[in-house]
Each structure stands twice: as structure tokens, then as C-alpha cells.
Amino acid sequence: MLERLLGDSDVDDDTLGFHAQQAAEKLLKAALAARAVDYPRTHNLGALIELLGKAGVALPANLADIDRLTPFGTVFRYDEVLPKAGEDRSL
């Protein structure tokens, strides 16, 4: 999906970055869970990478700077975009 979005000039960088960060976060958390490593509720990719390192897991070289995506994990928060209770969702 990210490859499709990369080629779409209508998708802004913040949106693309958010989805890339979310994919990376899920990947790192899945790797931790597969190794039975407890991890905190966080969007900080660097912290998750550090936990993987402590578990003896090294990231592939092409993911070495993936923590640069961390700021995009806080650009959008679900509570900011979901309608409040009682709002008209048909608009």
C-alpha cells in the first residue's frame, strides 16, 4: 500500500509518513511479541528497536534509520479525527 501511496501526488507527506510509521510500529511489535518480549504502549520506534536489540535481534541494514518515522506517529491521533458522540456522521 505504501508503494502505491508513494506514487500518488495527491497524498501529502504527513499522511504517507503516518502510514509508514504505523506499518513499522506493527512490524517491530510483532517481532517483539514473537520473541515473547514485553513492550510498552508506545509509538516510539527507537524504543522498540532498543528492546529488540536487548533481545538479541538486529534490524536489517535497510531498516537502520527507520526510527526517523517516529514523529509521524503523533501527527494524527484517532481521537482528533473521530466524530464526537452525537455528531452527524452523514456529512
N, C-alpha and C positions, 0 to 999 in steps of 0.2 A: 504494500500500500504506500509505503514511504517513497518508493521509486516512482510510483505514479504521481504522487504529490510533488515530487521534485521537479517534474516537467510541466507542472501546471502553474502558469504565471498568475493565475487568479488566487492562488493560495499564498498568503503572506508568510514571512519568515517566522513570526511568533507562533502561528498555527502549526507550521511544519515542525518547528523546534519542540513544541509541546508534545506532539505525537511521537517524535523521535525519542524524547526523554521518557515518555511513558513506556515505549517499547523496550528501551534499555533498562529501565527500572524493573519491569516484569521479568526480563531475561536474568538480571542479576539476582532477583529474589527467588526465581525458580532454581537457579544454580545453588543458592544457599539452602533452600528447602530440600533439594535433592541430596544434600550432604548433611541434613538434619542440623543445620546451623540456625540458631535463633537470631532474628534480626529485628531491629526496632521499626516502628512505623515511621518511615522517613521517605522523602523524595531525594535525599542527598546521595547521588551516585558514588561520590568519593567515599562516603562512609560504608556503603555496601561493598565497594571494591576492596576496602581495607579489611572488612570481615572475611571476604573470600581469600584474601592473601593470608590472613591468620589461619584459615582452614587449609592452607597449602595449595590453593588454586590460583594459578597465574592467568591473567587475561591474555588472549591472543594479541600479538603486536598491533594488529589493525584496530584494536579497541583501546589502545593505551591512553588516548585522550578523551574517552567517552564521557568522563565526568564534566567536560565543558558544557554538556547538555543540562546539568543540574538547574541552572537559573530558569530554564523554560518550564520546569515542573511547577513553578509557582506563578507563572504568567496568568494561567487560567485556573480557577478553582471552581468546583462544581456548584458550591453554594452561591457563587456570583452569577451563574448563568441559568440556574433552575428557577422556574417561576415560584413566587411566594404563594403560600396557601391562600386560596380564594381568588387568585388572579385568573383572568380569562386566558386560557391556553389556546384558544382557537385563532388568535391573531397571527 
